[in-house]
Amino acid sequence: MVRPARWGERPSGDVWGVMSVQGKPRFKWGERAERPISEIVGDDGVLRSNDILPIVEQLCRLLGNRDSEDAGGRRVCIHPDTVMVSVDGDVRLEDRSLPLSVMDAYLPPELGPAGLVAPAAWVYAVGMLMLYMATGQERKAEEDAVISNRPLLALIERCTAFDPEERFRDIEDLLEAIRHEKRAWRKALFASLATAGTFLIAGSLFFLWQEGASRGSAVGEADAFGSGYADGYEQGFSDAPGIGLSGAPFDPRNGNLSGNMAAEGGAIAAWSGDDVFFLLDGSILRMDPYTAEAQVLASDAGAYGLHYHDGWLYCCTGEEIVRVDPATAEKEVFCDSRGGQLYIFDDGFYLYDSVGTGYLYRIDPGTRAMTQLNGAMEYRCLNVVDGRLYYIDPNRGGSIFSCDLDGGNAGLISSGSYESFCVYRDRIYAATGDGLIRMDLNGGSPEMLSVLPAYSPNASDGGIFYISGGGRTLEWMSLDGRTRYTVVPTRTDSFNVAGQWIFYRNGDDGGALWRVRISGADNARIS
């Protein structure tokens, strides 16, 4: 009888080796006796399902022994860097710690750092390890599109389900599912061999028919492509399997997204539902959302704080708020800006005199008269929701506060040092050096969405875009937190979302303005 391997020990004896059909290891070994999963995937490419399942089966056995023999509070780092595979196909888990920033993708959302010492969280980490072996990525958004083996995909999805109740109960439950899958695979292989001859004949006939059909359809596709491209682009992207990534929809009641307005200096991009508008060196430009072709609407306007509302573009200059008709490019003065910031929330116009008195004014869009609402205040990330102000007070530690429009009935929403926040569907999405947090408008029901340092959250129906980690990469997260996607891997200083496009300051290019589709495609500098 073979003794099971102990924790931190290399297993021996009757193990399920990682072998090809010829009986030799498929991976490149050179002079080394073992290699970590991260190196195997990085050098040899992604693994096949019949490579992944044996590795995970052995890892589950090791974790089962660890749970029963040494249930202390040591950190358990299940990560491609710590799972070792030998030339004989044996699996070993190195007993060493990794930085929290490295382990973030392998921690269940509900536990965060606690997942490092929680056996109940090992299932999630093993699922993310399978995803990495199958795709070479740690992005759950890609699993459906990349993994063609449906049984393997089902295992990964059940391991990494957002709701802990939907996951495997424990490592033993996962191990039994893997064994069941192996048995099912053997039965399927036997059935496939028995029917291969019949399908070979049918397949040959189908191929001959398909060849003729494809030649005929090619001509029709070429003629239809031009007219169908614009209408089909957005729908085709949103329907892409496993992506779940979409842009910010047009909201006719607000001049811009809450997250866009929170950017330093105000919003630089806006979306009308048909066109994208952005600011470049003080000029206002219109961009076709499909072809990315841009044209100048107003040059050298000294514009900042861009909004679109009721058919007009609004922006501030040093002395005035101006508005531009996108159809004619005609520009007119709307009212005095006092060097401040314009906000449009729920069809209401507000001016914050940020450089002068510190007063907040309401603007009547009909008469263009300004009415002072409160006394001198210092706001950061100002939002107006249901007649109340929500803001960060930099003079009180960067905590989030709320008050009436006249400054009365002020109250603390959440204490702490917040970098920025936005409001979406009556919930606050706030960024700190400790991570990304979601909470109710009264500060209740806080949820930690990410444990890495976060900056500039921007939430809408399309999901949550934010800057993440010390490297300040631009990330996307679904609203339920299930999937994440890296949009821009380089350093991002700030950004705005406009429809299917993101405009951002590239920290690796001296803060130059770049634009990229929300999918990460067509990433280019705006000159």
N, C-alpha and C positions, 0 to 999 in steps of 0.2 A: 504494500500500500504506500502510495506517495504522500509524504507529509506536505500539507499546504504551506506556501511561503508565508513567512511572518512579515510584519510591517517593516518597511525599509530594507528588506532582504530580497535578493534576487531569487525568483522561484526556480525550481528545478524539477526534473522528472517528466511525468506525463502531462505536458502542456500542449495547448493548441497553438502550434507554431504558425508564423506568418510566412507561408510558402506559396510559391506559384504552382501551376499544374505540373511542372517538371520536378517539383520537390526541392527546389533551391530558393533561397531568399530572393525576393524580387528587388529589394532595395540595394543601393550601392554602399558597400561597407569599407572598401580599401583595407587599411591595416587595423581598423577599429573593431572592437568586439561589440559595442552597442552605441546607439545614437538616440538623441531625444526626438520626439515627434516633430517638434518645430523644425529641426534640421532636415528630417526626412521629407517633410512636405515642402520646405523651402528649396531643397536641392533636387528631389526626385519628382515633385509634383503631388497633386492630391491623390488620396488613396481610394481604392475601390471598396465596395461594401464588403466583399469577402476578405479584405484585409482589415477593415475597421472592426467588424464584429468580433473576431478573435482577440484583438487587442483590448477592446472594451470588456469582453468577458473575463479576461485575466485581471484587468484593473478592478472590476467589480468584486472578484474573489479577494483581492488584496484589501480592498476597502471593507469588505465583510469581516475579514480577520482583524483589521485595525479597530473596527467598531467593538468587537467582542473582547479583544485582548488588551487594548489600551484606550480606554474611553476618556482619557484626560483631556485637558483643554488646549493641547498643542494645535498650532495652525496646520491645516491640511491644505496644501496648495496643489490643486488639480489643474494642471496647466501644460500646454505642449512642451514647455521647457523642463518640466519635472517628470514627465512620463517617458521612460527609457525602453527601447526595444533592442533586443540583442540579435546577433547574427543567427542564433538558433530559433528566434521567434519568441523568446521569453520576454515578459514585461516586468518592469520594476518601477516603483514610484519613489523618487528621491524625497527624502524627508528634510526639506529645506524651505525657507520662507522666501517669498517674492514681494516686491513693493506693492502697495495697494493699487497704485496706478496701473500696474501690469495685470493685476487680478480682477479689475473692475468688470470686465465683460463676463467673467465666470462666477460672479456673485449674484444670487437671486435678488430681484428688485426689492422684495419685502424685508430682506435681512441686512443688506449692505455688508459692511465689514464683518458683522457677526457671522456671516456665512463661512468664514474661514475656519471656525471651530464648531460648526453645526453639522453633524452627520446628516440631518434632514436636507441640507442644502447640497450634498454631494451629487445627488441625482441631477440637479441643474448644471453643475460644473461638468459632469460627464457628458451631458447633452451638448453643451457648448464645445467640448473637446471633439465629439463626433462631428459637429458642424465644421469645425476647423479642419479636421482630417478630410472631410468630403469636399470642401470648397476652398480651403486655404484662407478663409476669411473668418472674422468673428462678428459678422453682421447677420443677424437673424433675418433681415429683409431679403437676403439673397437665397435663402435655403430652398424656397419653392421653385425659383427659376433655374437653379443650378443642379440640384440633386434629382436625378431622373429615377433613382431607385425608390419607389414609393414606400416599401416597408421600412427602409432606413430612414426616410423622411418622417414617417409616422413615429418612429422611436424618438427622433430628435425633437419633434414638436411636442410629444408628451413629456419629455424630460424638461423642456424649457418653457412650458406653458406659463403664461403670466399669473394665472390663478394657481396657487400651490395645491389646491384640492384636485386640480386636473392632472397633476404630475403623478409619476409612479410613487407609491407610498415610501419606498426606501430602496436601497441598493439591491436587496434580495428580490424585490418585485421586478426591478429592471433586469436583473440577471435571468430570471425566469422567462421574461419576454424575449430576451435574446436567444435563449435555448429553444423557445417555441418557434422563433423565426428560422433558426437553423433546420429544425425538423420540417417546417413548411417548405423551405427551399429545396430540401432533398426530394420531397414528394412532387413539387412542381417540376423539378428537373426530369424525373422519371416520366411524368405525363407529357412533357415537352418532347422528349425523344420518341415517344410512341406515336405522336401526331406530326412529327417533322416532315415525313414524306408527303403527306397530304397537303400541308401548307406550302411546301416547296413548289408543287405543281400549280396551286392556286396563286401563289405569289408571282410566278412567271407570267401567267395570264394577266394578272393585275398590272404588272410592270409595263407590258406591251400597251395596255389600254391607257395607262397614265402618261406614257411617253407621248402618245398622240394628243391627249387632252392638254398637256402642258404646253405643247407647241402652239396650239390654238389659243390658249388663254394668255400667252405672253403678249400677243399683239394688243388684246383688250386691256391688259394691265398697264401697258405703256401709255395708251391713250387716256386712261382714267386717272393716272397718277397725279398729274398737274392739278386737276380740279379737286381731287379728293384729299390732297395733302393737308391743306389748311384746316378743313373741317375735321379730319380724322386724327390729327396729331395728338391733341390733348386727350381725346377719348382712348386712343390706342395706348398712350403712356399710362393712363390711370388703370387700364385693364391688364397691364403687363403682370404675369403671374408672380405673386410673392413680393411685389414691390410695395404696394400700399402707400406710395409716396405721391403727394399731390401738392399743387401750389395753393396760395392763399386766394380764396374767392373774393369777388367784389362785394363790398358792403356799402350800399348807397347812403347810409345814415352817418357814416364816419368818413372823415377826410383821408384817413390812412389807418394802417394797423397800429395798435397800441405799441407793439414792439418797435415798429419803425420810428414812431415819434419819440421813443425813449433814447434813440441814438444821440450821441453828443453832437450838438449843432443842429438837431432836428432831422426830419426825414429827408432822404436824398432821392427816393424813388416812390412812385405811386402807380396804381393800376385802376383803369377806368372800366374794366370788363372787356374792352376791345383793344386798347393800346397800353403800352408801357411808357411811362414818363420818368425821366431821371435828370439830375443836375450834374453838370460837369464844368468846373471852373466858373461857377456863377451863371452859366447859361442853362436854359431849359431845352431838353431834347425829347423827341418822341421816337420810340423804337417799335418796329413791327414785331409782335411776339413770336412769329413763326420764322421769319427770315433773319431777324436781328439787325435789319437795316435801320439806321438812325438818321434823323434829320433835325436841324435846329429850329425851334419854335421862337425862342427869344434869346438873343446873344448878349453877352456881357451885362446881364441883368443884375449881377451881384446877389443872386437869389440863394436862399436857404429855407429850410422848413417847408417841404413841398406837400401839397394836399390836392386831392381831386374830389369835388363835391358838386352835384347837380349840374353837370356839364361844364364846369369851370375848373381850371387849375389855379390854385392859390399858393402864394409863397411870400416870404418876407424879404425885405432888403434892409439896409441900415436905417432907413427912415420911414418906409412905407410898407403896407401890405398891398400887393398887386395881384390882379387876377388876369388870366389869359384864356381866350377862347381857343381851344385846340383846333377847331374847324377853320378859323380864319387867321389865327396867330395874332389877333388884335389884343393889345394889352391896355389895361386901365387901372388907375389907383383905386383901391378899395377903401382903405383908411390908413391912419397913422400907425406905424409899427412900434415906435419908440425903441427900436433895436431889440425888441423882445421876441417871444415865440408864440406862434399861432397854433391853436388846437381846435379841432372840429370833432365833437363827440355828440352822437345822437341828434344831429342837425343843429346843435348849438355851437356858436363861435365864441372862443375865449382867447384873450391875449394876456400872456404873462410878461410883465415888464421886468425881465430878469436882470437887465443891466442898469436899470434906473431905480425906481421907487420900490420894486419888489411887490407891487400891487397886482392883483388879478382882476381883469376886466371881462365883462360880457359884451359882445358886439351884436347889435341888431342887424342881421343881414339885409333887411329892407331899407332902413334909414341910415345904416352904417354908424349909428351913434354908439359910443362906448359908455358903459356904466361900471363904476368901481364896485367890486364885490367884497373885498376884505382889505385888511391892512398889510403892512410889509411882511412877507414871508419868503423863505427860501425853499423851493421845491426842486426835487429831482424825480424824473420819471412820472410826471404829473398825469393823472387819469381822472376823468369825471364819469361816475357811474351812478345812475338814479339820483341825481342831485347832490352827490357827495364827492368830495375830493379824496383821492388816494395818492400818496406820494412818499418818497424817501426824504427824511429830514437829515441833511448832512451835519447839522449842529447838535443832533442828539444821537450820535453814534451810528448813523446810517440805518436806523430802524424805520419800519413802515408805519405810517400814521394815516388816519382818516378824519375828515371834518366836514361840516356843512360848507356850502359855497361862501358864506360870510365869515368862515373861520371858526364858528361856534361848534360846540359839541365835539371837540377834538378827542380822539382816543387812539391808543396804541393798538396796532394790528399785530405786529410781530417784532420783537426786539432782536437785535443782532446787527451785524455789519453787512448790509445788502449792497451789492454792486449795482444792480438794476432789477426791474421787474416789469411785467406787462399784465394786462387783464384780458381774459377771454372767457366768455360765457359765465360771468360772475365768479370766476376763480382767478387767483393770483398765481403767476408763475415767476418765481423769484430766484435770482442767482447770487451765490455767495462763494467764498473761497472753499467751502466745505461741500458744495454740490448744488444741484438744481432741485428746488422745492416747489410743490404745488399746495395751495391752501385755499380755504374759503375766504370770502371777502372780510369776514370777521376774524380771520386768523385760525379758524378751527380746521380740523381734519387735515393736518399737514402730512404730505407724502414726500419722501425722498426719492426723486426720479433718477438721480445720478450722484455718485459719491466723489466724482472728480470736480475740481474747481470749474465753475461755470460762469459765463458772461453773456449778457445781452440776449435773454430769452425772447422769442418771437413766436407766439402761439396763435393759431387760427384753425379753421376746419381742416386745413391741409396738414396739421401736425405741429410739432415744436421744432423750430430751428434755434440753435444756440452755439456759442463758442465754448469749446471744452478743453480742459486740461492745461498743463504748462505749455504745450505746443500750440495752443489756441487754434485747433482745427475746427472747421465749420461742420457741425453735425446736425442730423435730423433724427427725431424720435417720434414715433406714433403717439397719439394722445393717450392710448392705454398703456404705453411704456413697453409694449411687447417687442417692437422692432426698432432698430437703430441703423443709421446709414451715414457714412462719412461723405459729405458733399465736396468739401475742399480740404485736402490733406495738408496744405501749407498754412503758414501763420496768417490769421485773420484778425485785423484790428477792430473792424466794425462792419456791419452789413445791414441791408434792407431787403425785404422780400416784396416783389411786385408780380403777381400772377405766377407764371411758371419760371420766373427769373429771379436771380439774386444778384444784387450789386454790392460789392464788398471792397474794403481797403486791404490790399495785399501787403502784409507786414514784411514779406520777403522781397518786395519790390518797392521799398521805400514809401509805403502807404499809397501807392498808385491805385486808381479806381479800376477794378476788373468786374466783369459780369460772367455769370455761369448759369446754366439751366439748373433747376432744383435736382435733377438727376446726376449732376456733376459733369454733364456733357457741355461742349462748346465753351470751355473755360478760356477766356481771352482778356487781354488788357484793352481798356478803352483809351484810345489815343486822341 
